Amino acid sequence: MSDITLQDNKTNACFGFGINYRMKNFVFNFSIPTYALLNKVNVPLYVSAEYSFDLNNKFELKPEIMYNGITPSQHFGDIRLQAKYDDKYWMELGYRTQNELLIGVGGEYANVKLGYMYGVCFGKLAHTNRGQHEVVLAYRIPKAVVDMNN
């Protein structure tokens, strides 16, 4: 997990590791980002769940809910809807509980996933925050193929 946030001309980069559990159409993610690079921001918890609805052989819709605990006193959640094409390319819209509209795009090739999301603030936050950029770079470890005869 990587989250790069631009606020007040500062960049906060958080990196961490977690688990991803998949069933047929259901995905559950849990991670604990371990280190914040520039401002030493500790992000203790990230949890999300999504369900895939296959519309046909090429298109699917994925509603997702997410919780992110930045510090023990600051938390936020997302509600997102992702449209995915050919199991490779996606577009996403969402709402963050900090009065933020989320717009994202991304793609996958082989086992590498790259995504970009921009959060547009509205309400009181629009006066102090111009928005945030999130970049995701992920690698999916392939399942090992076990030959029981060897």
C-alpha positions as CSV (number, residue, x, y, z in Angstrom):
1,M,0.0,0.0,0.0
2,S,1.3,3.4,-0.9
3,D,-0.4,6.8,-0.1
4,I,1.2,10.0,-1.2
5,T,-0.7,13.1,0.1
6,L,0.0,16.7,-1.0
7,Q,-1.1,19.2,1.6
8,D,0.3,22.6,2.6
9,N,3.2,22.1,0.1
10,K,4.3,18.9,2.0
11,T,4.4,15.4,0.7
12,N,3.6,12.5,3.1
13,A,4.4,9.1,1.8
14,C,3.2,6.0,3.7
15,F,4.4,2.5,2.8
16,G,3.3,-0.8,4.3
17,F,2.3,-4.4,3.8
18,G,-0.8,-6.4,4.3
19,I,-2.9,-9.3,3.3
20,N,-5.5,-9.7,0.6
21,Y,-8.1,-12.6,0.8
22,R,-10.1,-13.5,-2.2
23,M,-13.1,-15.7,-2.6
24,K,-15.1,-16.1,-5.8
25,N,-16.5,-12.5,-6.0
26,F,-15.6,-11.2,-2.5
27,V,-12.2,-9.5,-1.6
28,F,-11.1,-8.5,1.9
29,N,-7.9,-6.3,2.4
30,F,-6.1,-5.6,5.7
31,S,-2.8,-3.8,6.0
32,I,-0.8,-1.9,8.6
33,P,1.4,0.7,6.9
34,T,4.6,0.7,8.7
35,Y,6.5,3.9,8.0
36,A,5.8,7.4,6.9
37,L,8.7,8.8,5.0
38,L,8.8,12.6,5.4
39,N,6.7,13.6,8.3
40,K,6.8,10.3,10.1
41,V,3.1,9.9,10.0
42,N,2.0,6.6,11.5
43,V,-1.0,5.0,9.8
44,P,-2.0,2.1,12.0
45,L,-4.9,0.4,10.1
46,Y,-6.4,0.0,6.7
47,V,-9.4,-2.4,6.1
48,S,-11.5,-2.7,2.9
49,A,-14.0,-5.1,1.4
50,E,-15.5,-5.3,-2.1
51,Y,-17.8,-7.5,-4.1
52,S,-17.7,-8.0,-7.9
53,F,-20.8,-8.1,-10.0
54,D,-20.0,-9.5,-13.5
55,L,-22.1,-7.7,-16.1
56,N,-20.8,-9.8,-19.0
57,N,-17.5,-11.3,-20.1
58,K,-15.7,-8.0,-20.3
59,F,-17.3,-5.6,-17.7
60,E,-17.7,-5.8,-14.0
61,L,-18.9,-3.4,-11.2
62,K,-17.2,-3.4,-7.8
63,P,-18.8,-1.6,-4.9
64,E,-16.2,-1.2,-2.0
65,I,-16.2,0.1,1.5
66,M,-13.0,1.1,3.3
67,Y,-11.8,2.3,6.7
68,N,-8.5,4.0,7.3
69,G,-7.4,5.0,10.8
70,I,-4.7,7.7,10.3
71,T,-4.1,8.2,14.1
72,P,-6.1,7.1,17.1
73,S,-8.0,10.3,16.9
74,Q,-8.4,10.7,13.1
75,H,-10.3,8.2,11.0
76,F,-12.1,8.2,7.6
77,G,-14.0,5.9,5.4
78,D,-14.7,5.6,1.7
79,I,-17.6,4.3,-0.3
80,R,-16.5,3.6,-3.9
81,L,-17.8,2.2,-7.1
82,Q,-15.4,0.8,-9.6
83,A,-16.1,-0.2,-13.2
84,K,-13.5,-2.6,-14.6
85,Y,-13.0,-3.6,-18.2
86,D,-11.4,-6.8,-19.4
87,D,-10.1,-7.5,-15.9
88,K,-7.3,-5.0,-16.6
89,Y,-8.5,-1.4,-16.7
90,W,-10.7,0.5,-14.2
91,M,-12.3,3.8,-13.5
92,E,-13.6,4.7,-10.0
93,L,-15.9,7.2,-8.3
94,G,-16.3,7.5,-4.6
95,Y,-17.1,9.6,-1.5
96,R,-14.7,10.0,1.5
97,T,-16.2,10.9,4.9
98,Q,-14.0,14.0,5.1
99,N,-16.2,15.7,2.4
100,E,-14.2,14.5,-0.5
101,L,-15.2,13.3,-4.0
102,L,-12.8,10.6,-5.3
103,I,-12.0,10.1,-9.0
104,G,-9.6,7.4,-10.1
105,V,-8.2,5.4,-13.0
106,G,-5.8,2.5,-13.2
107,G,-4.7,-0.7,-14.8
108,E,-3.1,-4.1,-14.4
109,Y,-0.6,-6.0,-16.5
110,A,0.6,-9.5,-15.5
111,N,0.8,-9.3,-11.7
112,V,1.5,-5.5,-11.4
113,K,-1.2,-3.0,-10.6
114,L,-0.9,0.8,-11.0
115,G,-3.5,3.3,-10.0
116,Y,-4.1,7.0,-9.5
117,M,-6.8,8.7,-7.5
118,Y,-7.5,12.4,-6.9
119,G,-9.7,13.6,-4.0
120,V,-11.6,16.8,-4.6
121,C,-12.5,18.5,-1.3
122,F,-15.7,20.4,-0.8
123,G,-17.4,22.2,2.1
124,K,-15.1,23.7,4.8
125,L,-12.1,21.6,3.7
126,A,-12.0,23.3,0.3
127,H,-10.7,26.5,1.9
128,T,-7.7,24.8,3.5
129,N,-7.1,21.7,1.3
130,R,-6.8,21.7,-2.5
131,G,-7.2,17.9,-2.6
132,Q,-5.0,14.9,-2.4
133,H,-3.3,12.5,-4.8
134,E,-3.1,8.8,-4.2
135,V,-0.8,6.5,-6.1
136,V,-1.0,2.7,-5.8
137,L,1.6,0.4,-7.0
138,A,1.0,-3.3,-6.1
139,Y,2.4,-6.7,-7.1
140,R,0.3,-9.8,-6.8
141,I,2.3,-12.8,-5.8
142,P,1.2,-15.7,-8.1
143,K,-0.2,-18.8,-6.6
144,A,2.4,-21.6,-6.5
145,V,1.6,-24.5,-8.8
146,V,2.2,-27.7,-6.9
147,D,2.8,-31.0,-8.8
148,M,1.7,-33.7,-6.3
149,N,3.6,-36.4,-8.4
150,N,7.0,-34.8,-7.9
